[in-house]
Amino acid sequence: MLSLPETIDVVAAALALNRSIVAPAEVVRHGPLWILRDSMRKAGKTRTEELFAYGAVPAEVVRALRDYAPSGKYALEPFVSPDEDIAEAKAQYKALGFRLARSEPLFVCPLANPEPAVSRWHIRRVESLEEARAVCLQIFGKASRKVRPEDLETPTPAIRMYWVEVDGAVVAVARSLMPQPSATWMHDVETRPEFRRRGIATALLGHVLADDARHGTAYSVLLATQAGSKLYPQVGYHQRALLQIYSPAPAK
């Protein structure tokens, strides 16, 4: 099984890969921090930096943050392992001037089966930029950039996008990002509300995980919403930690 630091490496690298579809992003280490930021940093024009943390008490994490000194907006995002006191971590960060925005469970799924279960749903992999835009428009309401041209032209793409068709319409979507050979990142899992609780997401995830295994990866990693956390154990994911997302508390 991946260690928690190795899992955080996957999270940070995958999110940097995702950001880089639009503009180059990178991950740098600073003490207990994994810092996800734009590669070309310009004051006032960069995207929000995400500062992941693990392996240090809150006071040490905040000292490292202040030593790094983000140049713009940022979110402080420590991972809390199962043997840590979640409430105590929240209390300590609050005392240090941070407000908890939300929490997201971190899941890991060992990959073994390269053959998906037989499904009655029509699951497709995106094969063109035009198809990707059309899928995004129907699911997310805007034609976002979710894959790159090179991901459609190589047998080992870093980003793969899948969708489920029902009567010619897009009803569910998921993406798999491969920031390193050993692990993938499940992202943008979404099902239209009127098609939920029919087994569509379960079938889609099983299909994507089988394709991950065929591409030679050993693990799939994801961050879940509280609602989504009930789905992922059904396809083999195990919760590894909890991500707490903090913002600086407003000045009084």
N, C-alpha and C positions, 0 to 999 in steps of 0.2 A: 504494500500500500504506500502511496505517496505520503511523505511527512508533511506536516502543516506548512513549513517554510517552502517546500517544493511545490505544494499546491498554490501558495500565494504567488510563487514565480509564474505559474501558469495563468492565474487570474490577471496579474499585471501585464504580462506579455500579450495575452489575448486581447485585453482592452486597448493596449497600444496598437496592435494590429488593426483592430476595429476602427480606432480613431484615424489611423493612417490612410484609410480609404479616402478621406476628405483632405487631410493635411498631415505631414509627417509627425509622428509622436514617438516618445522614447520612455524607457524606464531607467531611473538611476537609483542607486542605493545611498542612503545617508544614515549611518547607525542602524537603528531598528526600523527605518522607514524604507518602503518601496515607493518611489515618487513617479507617478505617471503624469507626463507633461508634454507640451508641444516641443518638438525638436528645435524649432526656430522661435525663440522666446522674444516677444516684443511687448513692452509694458502697455497694458490697456487693451491689447488685441488678442491675447492668448485665451484658450479655453480653461475652464476651471481645472486646477490641478487636483489629483486624487492622491492623498498620502496614506498608503496602507501601512499598518504597523503590526508587529508581533515580536514577542521575546523580550519585552521590557515593561516595567510598571508604568502607569499613566504619567507620572512625573518625569520619568526618563524620556518617554515618547514626546511629551510637550517640550522638553529641553531640546531634543533633536530637531523638532519642528521650528522652534525659534532660532536655533543655530543655522538651519537651512534658509529660513526667511523667505517664504514664497513671495513672488513679485506681484501676484494678483489674487484673484479669488481661489479658494481652496476648500477641500473637505478633508477632515481628518477621519480615517477609517481603520480603526484597530480591529483585529480579529481576536475573538475570545474563545479559547478552547473549552471543551466540555468540563474540564476539571477546575475551571476558574469561576469565580463568583460574578455573574453578569451584573447583578444589581450593584455590587460594590464597585465594579469598574465604571459604571454609569455615574455613581456618586462621586468618584474621584475625578472624572473628567469634568463634571459639573463644577466641582470646587476649583478646578483649574481654568474655568472660564469657557466651557464648551457646552453646547446644547445638543442633545440627541435628536436627530431628525427622524431616523428610522433604523430598523435592523433587518438584515437579510441572512437567512441560513445559507451556509456554504456546503455543497454536496459534492461527493466524488462517486463515480460509478466505474468499477473494474470492467474492462471490455474483454469478452471471451468468444461470443458467438457471432461469426461473420454473416450469418444467414437470418434475415428478419422472419418473424412469424407471418404466416399467411394472413392477409388482411383483406377485407371487402372494400376498403377505401382505396381510392386512386391517388397514390402518392407519386409526385414527380420531383425531379431535381431541376433547378433552374439552369437553362442552357444558353441564355443570352442576356445582355444588359436590358434589352427591351422587355423580356419576360420578367426580369427582376423588378423593373419599374412598375409593370402592370400588377404584379403580386403585391408590392408595397402599397400601391394606390388603393387596392381593394381592402387590404387588412389594416394598414396604418393611416390611410387617408391622405398620404402624400407619397410621391415617387422618390423615396430616399435612395441614396447609393448604398447598397448592401454587399455587392460583390465587385471585383475588379476584372478588367478584361483578361488578365493573365490567369485568373482562377477558372476561366472557361476554356483555356487552351492547353492545360497541362494535366497529366494523369495523377499528379499529386498536388492538388490545389490547396492553398492555405485557407480558403474560405469556400464553403459549399452552402447552398441555400435550397430548401425543400418546401413543397407546398402540397396541400390536399385539395383535390377538385371534387365538387359535388354539383352535378347538373351544369357544368361549364363555369361555375363560380369558385373563387378561392375562399376556402373556409378555415384554413389553418396554415401556419408557417413555422419554420424553425431554421436556424442556421448553425453550422458547425465550423468553428475556427480552429486551425491547427498552428499554434504559435511555436511548437516544438514537436519533434518526431514522436515523443512518447505520450503526449496527452492532447486532447481536444477540449474545446470550450463550447458548451451549448448556450445559444444566445437567441434572443428575439422569439421565444416560444409563445405563440399567440393563436387562439381559436376564437372565431366570431361567437359572441354570446349565445345566439340562437342554435349553435351547433355543439355546444358543450354538453358534457355528460353522455356522450354517445360512444366513447372509446376512440374518438378520432385522434386526440393528442397522444394517447398511449400508443396507438399504432404508428403515428408519425415519429415519436421518439424512438421506438424500437427499430424502425427503419433506419433512422439517422445513426443510431448507435451501432447497428450492424455494419453500416457503411464505414463508420469510423474504424471498426475492427478490421475491415477489409483493407483499409489504408495503413494498417500496421500499428495503430496507436493502442496503448494499454489502458488508458483511463480517460474518462470524460468528466469535466469539472463544470459546475455552474453555481450561480447565486440565484436564489429563489425569492419570490414574494411569499408572504405568509400563506396566501391562498394556494400558490403553486407548490408549496412544500408538501402538500398532501398527495400530489400526483407523482412526484419523482421517485419515492420509494417503491412505487408499483412497477417501475421498469429497472430497478437495481441500484438506484442511488442511495448512499448512506450519508447522513449529516456529519460533517467533519468539524465545523466550528460555526460561530455566529459573527457576522460582520456588523459592527456598530458604526453608523455614519453620523459624524458630529460636524457642526458648524460653529464658528465663534459666536458666543452669546453676545447679543447687542449691548452696547454700552448703556449704562443706566444714567 
